[in-house]
């Protein structure tokens, strides 16, 4: 073992291990879905989510309209409040 080549120093190995673990946790906790008007999360498959995104983009290009900024702000604030209940 005296002449063994170690591909990573302990710190490099630890950093790589933590990065891989972090990526796995992120991938595992990522759910596709939408929030309905009652602020309930409705799970969707990745394919359904992509389709909805395409439809929303097409509608935006056609109509040039989007969700009002204040409405988005209210929704975002409601998410912050939910974590305290």
C-alpha positions as CSV (number, residue, x, y, z in Angstrom):
1,X,0.0,0.0,0.0
2,X,3.0,2.3,0.4
3,X,3.2,2.9,-3.3
4,X,-0.6,2.9,-4.1
5,X,-1.9,5.7,-6.1
6,X,-4.9,7.4,-4.6
7,X,-6.9,9.2,-7.3
8,X,-8.3,11.9,-4.9
9,X,-7.1,13.5,-1.8
10,X,-9.5,13.0,1.1
11,X,-10.8,16.5,0.7
12,X,-11.4,16.1,-3.0
13,X,-13.1,12.7,-2.4
14,X,-15.3,14.2,0.3
15,X,-16.3,17.2,-2.0
16,X,-17.2,14.8,-4.8
17,X,-19.2,12.6,-2.5
18,X,-21.1,15.6,-1.1
19,X,-21.8,16.9,-4.6
20,X,-23.2,13.6,-5.8
21,X,-25.3,13.2,-2.6
22,X,-26.6,16.7,-3.0
23,X,-27.6,16.0,-6.6
24,X,-29.4,12.8,-5.6
25,X,-31.3,14.6,-2.9
26,X,-32.3,17.4,-5.3
27,X,-33.4,14.9,-8.0
28,X,-35.4,12.8,-5.5
29,X,-37.3,15.8,-4.0
30,X,-38.2,17.4,-7.3
31,X,-41.9,16.9,-8.2
32,X,-43.7,18.2,-11.3
33,X,-47.1,19.8,-10.8
34,X,-49.2,22.8,-10.7
35,X,-50.9,24.8,-8.0
36,X,-54.7,25.2,-8.6
37,X,-56.8,28.2,-7.7
38,X,-57.3,26.8,-4.2
39,X,-53.5,26.8,-3.7
40,X,-53.4,23.0,-3.8
41,X,-50.6,21.1,-5.4
42,X,-51.6,18.8,-8.2
43,X,-48.9,16.3,-9.2
44,X,-48.2,16.0,-12.9
45,X,-45.9,13.8,-14.9
46,X,-42.9,15.3,-16.6
47,X,-44.6,14.9,-19.9
48,X,-47.8,16.7,-18.7
49,X,-45.7,19.5,-17.3
50,X,-43.8,20.0,-20.5
51,X,-47.1,20.0,-22.5
52,X,-48.6,22.6,-20.2
53,X,-45.4,24.8,-20.5
54,X,-45.6,24.5,-24.3
55,X,-49.3,25.5,-24.3
56,X,-48.6,28.5,-22.0
57,X,-45.8,29.7,-24.2
58,X,-47.9,29.4,-27.4
59,X,-50.8,31.3,-25.7
60,X,-48.3,34.0,-24.6
61,X,-46.9,34.3,-28.1
62,X,-50.5,34.4,-29.6
63,X,-52.1,36.8,-27.1
64,X,-49.1,38.6,-25.6
65,X,-50.7,38.2,-22.2
66,X,-49.4,36.8,-19.0
67,X,-50.2,36.6,-15.3
68,X,-50.3,39.9,-13.6
69,X,-47.2,40.7,-11.5
70,X,-49.2,41.4,-8.4
71,X,-51.0,38.1,-8.7
72,X,-47.7,36.3,-8.9
73,X,-46.5,38.2,-5.8
74,X,-49.6,37.3,-3.8
75,X,-49.1,33.6,-4.8
76,X,-45.4,33.7,-3.8
77,X,-46.2,35.3,-0.5
78,X,-48.9,32.7,0.2
79,X,-46.3,30.0,-0.2
80,X,-44.1,31.7,2.4
81,X,-47.0,31.9,4.8
82,X,-47.9,28.2,4.3
83,X,-44.6,27.0,5.8
84,X,-45.4,28.6,9.1
85,X,-48.7,26.7,9.5
